[in-house]
Amino acid sequence: MSTALHHLTKDKTEQIPDASNMCFGIVVSEWNSEITGALLDGAVSTLEKHGALPENIHVKSVPGSFELIYGAHQMTLNDGYDAVIILGSVIRGETPHFDYICQGVTQGISQLNATSQIPVVYGLLTTNDLQQAKDRSGGKYGNKGEECAVVAIKMAKF
């Protein structure tokens, strides 16, 4: 993903493969929908910018971030996808729930990547507060959904 010194969405367009013959699955969490909706908009627009046809971008919603694992797994079982992107946002609260969800989703997506025939791109924002999430979903740090789309295209080409 990107850092303060390198942004994947700033890569030269010629370094990003043409996605016109690719099909993508996106699983997006309904929880923190202001954030996840912005991530989704960024991912879809970036896929289309690089040639993906709208009819080859399939979006499914799940209630929360933990359910992203199941949704992504179901999409990996479909032979038609070249890559799957998960998009979610977990904001730290007053209980350890944040830690359990973040660790569980990370482990689940890691396992899918190790066992699936197609890449699953990790687009879970794990932030301390709402402002940090906004900064990463179209704010001062860009849109991580856009970056996930670039990663999906590159990994589908892999």
Backbone as JSON, one array per atom type, in Angstrom:
{
  "sequence": "MSTALHHLTKDKTEQIPDASNMCFGIVVSEWNSEITGALLDGAVSTLEKHGALPENIHVKSVPGSFELIYGAHQMTLNDGYDAVIILGSVIRGETPHFDYICQGVTQGISQLNATSQIPVVYGLLTTNDLQQAKDRSGGKYGNKGEECAVVAIKMAKF",
  "N": [[0.84, -1.17, 0.0], [0.29, 2.36, 0.16], [2.56, 4.87, 1.37], [3.69, 7.74, 3.26], [5.62, 8.6, 1.53], [5.18, 7.33, -0.87], [2.61, 6.79, -3.13], [0.31, 4.57, -4.41], [-1.68, 5.27, -6.22], [-0.57, 7.33, -7.51], [1.17, 6.26, -9.27], [2.62, 6.01, -12.49], [0.39, 5.93, -15.2], [0.97, 4.09, -17.23], [2.22, 2.08, -15.85], [0.28, 0.64, -14.67], [-1.61, -2.13, -15.34], [-3.85, -2.76, -18.14], [-7.25, -3.03, -17.48], [-9.4, -3.91, -18.91], [-10.2, -6.46, -19.69], [-10.74, -7.74, -17.36], [-12.37, -9.0, -14.39], [-13.92, -8.01, -11.42], [-14.56, -8.55, -7.97], [-16.11, -6.93, -5.29], [-16.35, -6.59, -1.86], [-18.1, -4.93, 0.52], [-18.38, -3.36, 3.66], [-21.27, -2.49, 5.51], [-21.17, -1.16, 7.88], [-20.11, 1.87, 9.36], [-20.77, 3.41, 7.1], [-20.47, 5.91, 5.83], [-17.76, 6.14, 5.49], [-17.02, 3.68, 4.26], [-18.55, 3.82, 1.96], [-17.33, 5.93, 0.59], [-14.83, 4.76, 0.15], [-15.6, 2.67, -1.53], [-16.6, 4.12, -3.75], [-14.2, 5.27, -4.61], [-12.73, 2.96, -5.29], [-14.27, 1.76, -7.37], [-14.36, 3.82, -9.31], [-11.65, 4.01, -9.94], [-11.05, 1.44, -10.93], [-12.64, 1.52, -13.25], [-11.45, 3.69, -14.54], [-9.1, 2.54, -15.35], [-9.92, 0.83, -17.28], [-11.72, -1.27, -16.65], [-14.86, -2.69, -17.22], [-18.1, -1.49, -16.32], [-20.02, -3.55, -15.95], [-18.41, -5.62, -15.22], [-17.69, -5.29, -12.65], [-18.5, -6.29, -9.61], [-20.42, -5.75, -6.83], [-20.95, -6.51, -3.48], [-22.65, -6.24, -0.39], [-21.98, -6.47, 3.11], [-22.96, -6.86, 6.56], [-21.05, -6.03, 8.62], [-17.53, -5.49, 9.39], [-16.29, -7.93, 10.12], [-17.7, -9.8, 8.69], [-16.72, -9.5, 6.18], [-14.83, -11.42, 5.58], [-16.25, -13.84, 5.1], [-17.82, -12.99, 2.91], [-15.81, -12.36, 1.01], [-14.65, -14.88, 0.75], [-16.75, -16.35, -0.41], [-16.84, -15.04, -2.88], [-14.36, -15.77, -3.91], [-14.82, -18.35, -4.59], [-16.21, -18.23, -6.9], [-15.68, -18.66, -10.28], [-15.36, -16.53, -12.0], [-14.03, -14.17, -11.24], [-11.16, -12.04, -11.29], [-9.85, -10.8, -9.26], [-10.52, -9.99, -5.83], [-11.75, -7.45, -3.77], [-11.75, -6.26, -0.48], [-13.55, -3.97, 1.53], [-13.65, -2.01, 4.33], [-14.23, -0.44, 7.55], [-12.97, 0.05, 10.67], [-13.24, 1.61, 13.69], [-11.5, 2.61, 16.51], [-12.79, 1.99, 19.74], [-14.07, 2.08, 23.08], [-13.69, -0.44, 24.08], [-12.13, -3.74, 23.88], [-13.08, -4.79, 21.52], [-12.42, -3.66, 19.0], [-9.75, -4.56, 18.6], [-10.13, -7.36, 18.4], [-11.79, -7.61, 16.13], [-10.21, -6.39, 14.1], [-7.89, -8.04, 14.14], [-9.06, -10.53, 13.57], [-10.21, -10.16, 10.99], [-7.92, -9.55, 9.52], [-6.43, -11.94, 9.82], [-8.23, -13.73, 8.6], [-8.4, -12.79, 5.93], [-5.75, -13.02, 5.2], [-5.49, -15.81, 5.29], [-7.25, -16.51, 3.23], [-5.85, -15.46, 1.05], [-3.67, -17.13, 1.04], [-4.76, -19.56, 0.36], [-6.56, -19.37, -1.73], [-7.33, -19.24, -5.27], [-7.32, -16.81, -6.45], [-6.35, -13.36, -5.96], [-7.02, -11.61, -2.9], [-7.68, -8.47, -1.94], [-6.73, -6.39, 0.67], [-8.6, -4.05, 2.19], [-9.21, -2.77, 4.64], [-9.79, -0.23, 6.79], [-8.22, 0.7, 9.74], [-8.57, 2.59, 12.26], [-7.94, 5.14, 14.75], [-9.82, 7.11, 15.24], [-12.73, 8.86, 13.92], [-11.95, 10.99, 12.26], [-9.41, 10.23, 11.31], [-10.21, 8.1, 9.71], [-11.75, 9.44, 7.79], [-9.74, 10.98, 6.64], [-8.41, 9.05, 5.2], [-10.17, 8.11, 3.38], [-10.64, 9.65, 1.16], [-9.78, 12.04, 2.03], [-7.1, 14.03, 3.32], [-5.08, 12.12, 3.09], [-5.59, 10.76, 0.81], [-7.46, 8.22, -0.97], [-8.01, 5.14, 0.15], [-9.49, 3.17, -1.07], [-9.13, 3.64, -3.79], [-6.43, 2.96, -3.98], [-6.57, 0.24, -3.33], [-7.91, -0.71, -5.57], [-5.97, -0.33, -7.58], [-4.03, -2.11, -6.64], [-5.5, -4.49, -6.9], [-5.8, -4.67, -9.7], [-3.12, -4.92, -10.49], [-2.41, -7.29, -9.13], [-4.18, -9.09, -10.25], [-3.14, -9.28, -12.76], [-0.76, -10.5, -12.16]],
  "CA": [[0.0, 0.0, 0.0], [1.06, 3.59, 0.07], [3.11, 5.49, 2.57], [3.81, 9.18, 3.06], [6.57, 8.85, 0.45], [4.79, 6.63, -2.1], [1.19, 6.54, -3.28], [0.07, 3.71, -5.56], [-2.53, 5.93, -7.21], [0.26, 8.31, -8.21], [1.98, 5.55, -10.25], [2.36, 6.36, -13.88], [-0.69, 5.11, -15.74], [1.49, 2.98, -18.03], [2.66, 1.03, -14.95], [-0.91, -0.07, -14.22], [-2.11, -2.9, -16.49], [-5.19, -2.51, -18.65], [-8.2, -3.88, -16.78], [-10.6, -4.05, -19.73], [-10.6, -7.87, -19.78], [-10.73, -8.28, -16.01], [-13.62, -8.95, -13.62], [-13.58, -7.77, -10.02], [-15.56, -8.61, -6.91], [-15.86, -6.03, -4.16], [-17.2, -6.82, -0.7], [-18.02, -3.7, 1.3], [-19.1, -3.37, 4.92], [-22.27, -1.44, 5.73], [-20.82, -0.46, 9.11], [-19.36, 3.09, 9.03], [-21.07, 3.54, 5.67], [-19.92, 7.15, 5.28], [-16.36, 5.85, 5.13], [-16.94, 2.58, 3.3], [-19.12, 4.3, 0.7], [-16.28, 6.7, -0.1], [-13.83, 3.78, -0.3], [-16.2, 1.98, -2.67], [-16.61, 5.05, -4.89], [-12.82, 5.38, -5.09], [-12.32, 1.7, -5.93], [-14.99, 1.58, -8.62], [-13.92, 4.81, -10.31], [-10.28, 3.67, -10.34], [-11.13, 0.27, -11.82], [-13.17, 1.98, -14.54], [-10.42, 4.56, -15.14], [-8.08, 1.69, -15.95], [-10.5, 0.0, -18.33], [-12.71, -2.26, -16.24], [-16.23, -2.38, -17.62], [-19.0, -1.48, -15.15], [-20.68, -4.85, -15.77], [-17.42, -6.55, -14.7], [-17.4, -4.91, -11.27], [-19.63, -6.83, -8.85], [-20.35, -5.27, -5.45], [-21.84, -7.12, -2.49], [-22.54, -5.64, 0.94], [-22.12, -7.3, 4.3], [-23.3, -5.96, 7.67], [-19.92, -5.46, 9.34], [-16.2, -5.83, 8.88], [-15.96, -9.33, 10.31], [-18.37, -10.55, 7.63], [-15.95, -9.36, 4.94], [-14.13, -12.68, 5.33], [-17.2, -14.75, 4.46], [-18.15, -12.44, 1.6], [-14.67, -12.54, 0.12], [-14.51, -16.31, 0.49], [-17.77, -16.72, -1.39], [-16.44, -14.52, -4.19], [-13.22, -16.54, -4.44], [-15.34, -19.61, -5.12], [-16.76, -17.94, -8.23], [-14.58, -18.73, -11.24], [-15.33, -15.39, -12.9], [-13.3, -12.99, -10.75], [-9.7, -11.99, -11.38], [-9.41, -10.36, -7.94], [-11.58, -9.56, -4.93], [-11.34, -6.36, -2.87], [-12.61, -6.05, 0.69], [-13.53, -2.58, 2.0], [-14.31, -1.85, 5.62], [-13.68, 0.59, 8.44], [-13.13, -0.21, 12.09], [-12.75, 2.76, 14.44], [-11.27, 2.21, 17.9], [-13.75, 2.44, 20.74], [-13.65, 1.97, 24.49], [-13.54, -1.84, 24.46], [-11.18, -4.47, 23.03], [-13.75, -5.25, 20.31], [-11.61, -3.18, 17.87], [-8.61, -5.46, 18.41], [-10.59, -8.67, 17.95], [-12.28, -7.51, 14.76], [-9.07, -6.13, 13.21], [-7.06, -9.25, 14.06], [-9.82, -11.59, 12.91], [-10.31, -9.89, 9.56], [-6.58, -9.67, 8.96], [-6.12, -13.37, 9.73], [-9.11, -14.37, 7.63], [-8.02, -12.39, 4.57], [-4.44, -13.65, 4.97], [-5.72, -17.23, 4.99], [-7.83, -16.58, 1.88], [-4.79, -15.22, 0.08], [-2.77, -18.29, 1.0], [-5.43, -20.78, -0.09], [-7.43, -19.13, -2.89], [-6.7, -19.16, -6.59], [-7.3, -15.41, -6.88], [-5.95, -12.47, -4.87], [-8.0, -10.86, -2.11], [-7.0, -7.24, -1.56], [-7.1, -5.95, 2.01], [-8.97, -2.65, 2.25], [-9.83, -2.5, 5.94], [-9.2, 0.88, 7.54], [-8.2, 0.47, 11.19], [-8.18, 3.92, 12.71], [-8.22, 5.49, 16.14], [-10.98, 7.98, 15.33], [-13.44, 9.1, 12.67], [-11.18, 11.9, 11.41], [-8.4, 9.43, 10.62], [-10.9, 7.34, 8.66], [-12.09, 10.4, 6.72], [-8.48, 11.37, 5.98], [-7.96, 7.94, 4.36], [-11.26, 7.72, 2.47], [-10.86, 10.79, 0.28], [-9.26, 13.24, 2.67], [-5.72, 14.48, 3.08], [-4.19, 11.0, 2.78], [-6.08, 10.09, -0.38], [-8.55, 7.28, -0.83], [-7.45, 3.78, 0.16], [-10.24, 2.39, -2.03], [-8.42, 3.78, -5.07], [-5.2, 2.17, -3.9], [-6.94, -1.18, -3.39], [-8.23, -1.02, -6.97], [-4.7, -0.45, -8.3], [-3.44, -3.37, -6.2], [-6.29, -5.58, -7.5], [-5.45, -4.78, -11.11], [-1.75, -5.45, -10.59], [-2.37, -8.67, -8.68], [-4.91, -9.9, -11.24], [-2.18, -9.46, -13.86], [0.33, -11.32, -11.64]],
  "C": [[0.89, 1.24, 0.0], [1.58, 4.02, 1.43], [3.15, 6.99, 2.32], [4.7, 9.5, 1.87], [6.15, 8.24, -0.89], [3.29, 6.36, -2.09], [0.98, 5.71, -4.54], [-0.76, 4.4, -6.63], [-1.77, 7.01, -7.95], [1.21, 7.62, -9.2], [1.65, 6.05, -11.64], [1.33, 5.4, -14.45], [-0.16, 3.92, -16.52], [2.02, 1.84, -17.15], [1.49, 0.2, -14.41], [-1.49, -0.81, -15.43], [-3.52, -2.47, -16.9], [-6.15, -3.51, -18.01], [-9.44, -4.2, -17.61], [-11.08, -5.5, -19.87], [-10.65, -8.55, -18.41], [-12.1, -8.11, -15.35], [-13.26, -8.9, -12.14], [-14.79, -7.96, -9.12], [-15.15, -7.64, -5.81], [-16.86, -6.36, -3.07], [-17.01, -5.62, 0.21], [-18.9, -3.81, 2.55], [-20.08, -2.21, 4.99], [-21.96, -0.61, 6.97], [-19.89, 0.7, 8.77], [-19.52, 3.42, 7.54], [-20.59, 4.85, 5.05], [-18.5, 6.91, 4.76], [-16.31, 4.78, 4.05], [-17.55, 2.95, 1.95], [-18.11, 5.1, -0.1], [-15.18, 5.79, -0.62], [-14.33, 3.06, -1.55], [-16.2, 2.87, -3.91], [-15.21, 5.18, -5.49], [-12.37, 4.13, -5.82], [-12.97, 1.55, -7.3], [-14.5, 2.55, -9.69], [-12.5, 4.51, -10.8], [-10.26, 2.45, -11.25], [-11.61, 0.69, -13.21], [-12.16, 2.87, -15.27], [-9.36, 3.74, -15.87], [-8.67, 0.62, -16.86], [-11.54, -1.02, -17.93], [-14.11, -1.79, -16.65], [-17.14, -2.41, -16.4], [-19.67, -2.83, -14.89], [-19.72, -5.92, -15.27], [-16.94, -6.18, -13.3], [-18.64, -5.28, -10.45], [-19.46, -6.48, -7.38], [-21.39, -5.99, -4.61], [-21.58, -6.46, -1.14], [-22.69, -6.69, 2.01], [-22.35, -6.37, 5.48], [-22.11, -5.28, 8.35], [-18.6, -5.94, 8.78], [-15.85, -7.3, 9.05], [-16.55, -10.2, 9.21], [-17.68, -10.41, 6.27], [-15.25, -10.67, 4.57], [-15.05, -13.66, 4.59], [-17.53, -14.27, 3.05], [-17.03, -12.64, 0.59], [-14.48, -14.01, -0.24], [-15.53, -16.76, -0.55], [-17.4, -16.24, -2.79], [-15.25, -15.29, -4.76], [-13.66, -17.87, -5.01], [-15.95, -19.45, -6.5], [-15.61, -17.88, -9.22], [-14.43, -17.47, -12.08], [-14.49, -14.21, -12.46], [-11.8, -13.15, -10.92], [-9.09, -11.55, -10.06], [-10.65, -9.94, -7.15], [-10.98, -8.49, -4.02], [-12.3, -6.34, -1.69], [-12.44, -4.6, 1.14], [-14.32, -2.48, 3.3], [-13.62, -0.78, 6.44], [-14.01, 0.23, 9.87], [-12.47, 0.95, 12.83], [-12.67, 2.36, 15.91], [-12.32, 2.81, 18.82], [-13.18, 2.25, 22.14], [-13.41, 0.54, 24.94], [-12.54, -2.54, 23.54], [-11.79, -5.02, 21.74], [-12.96, -4.88, 19.05], [-10.49, -4.16, 17.57], [-9.04, -6.81, 17.87], [-11.04, -8.63, 16.5], [-11.1, -7.33, 13.8], [-8.2, -7.37, 13.04], [-7.77, -10.36, 13.31], [-9.91, -11.38, 11.41], [-8.95, -10.05, 8.89], [-6.19, -11.14, 8.8], [-6.95, -14.05, 8.65], [-8.72, -14.04, 6.19], [-6.64, -12.97, 4.23], [-4.61, -15.11, 4.58], [-6.32, -17.38, 3.59], [-6.75, -16.39, 0.83], [-3.85, -16.42, -0.04], [-3.42, -19.51, 0.37], [-6.28, -20.59, -1.34], [-6.63, -19.06, -4.18], [-6.64, -17.73, -7.11], [-6.92, -14.52, -5.7], [-7.14, -11.8, -4.21], [-7.26, -9.66, -1.54], [-7.6, -6.69, -0.28], [-7.35, -4.44, 2.02], [-9.71, -2.32, 3.52], [-9.09, -1.34, 6.6], [-9.31, 0.55, 9.02], [-7.67, 1.74, 11.83], [-8.58, 4.16, 14.17], [-9.46, 6.36, 16.29], [-11.56, 8.23, 13.94], [-12.64, 10.0, 11.74], [-10.09, 11.15, 10.65], [-9.02, 8.62, 9.48], [-11.26, 8.25, 7.49], [-10.84, 10.79, 5.93], [-8.01, 10.31, 4.99], [-9.03, 7.46, 3.37], [-11.65, 8.9, 1.58], [-10.36, 12.09, 0.85], [-7.79, 13.48, 2.37], [-4.73, 13.36, 2.77], [-4.68, 10.2, 1.57], [-7.23, 9.15, -0.07], [-7.97, 5.87, -0.94], [-8.24, 2.85, -0.76], [-9.61, 2.45, -3.41], [-7.17, 2.92, -5.08], [-5.49, 0.68, -3.97], [-7.26, -1.59, -4.82], [-6.96, -1.19, -7.78], [-4.02, -1.77, -7.93], [-4.18, -4.55, -6.85], [-5.94, -5.77, -8.96], [-4.06, -5.4, -11.27], [-1.68, -6.92, -10.17], [-3.14, -9.59, -9.63], [-3.99, -10.2, -12.42], [-1.04, -10.4, -13.46], [0.2, -12.75, -12.13]]
}
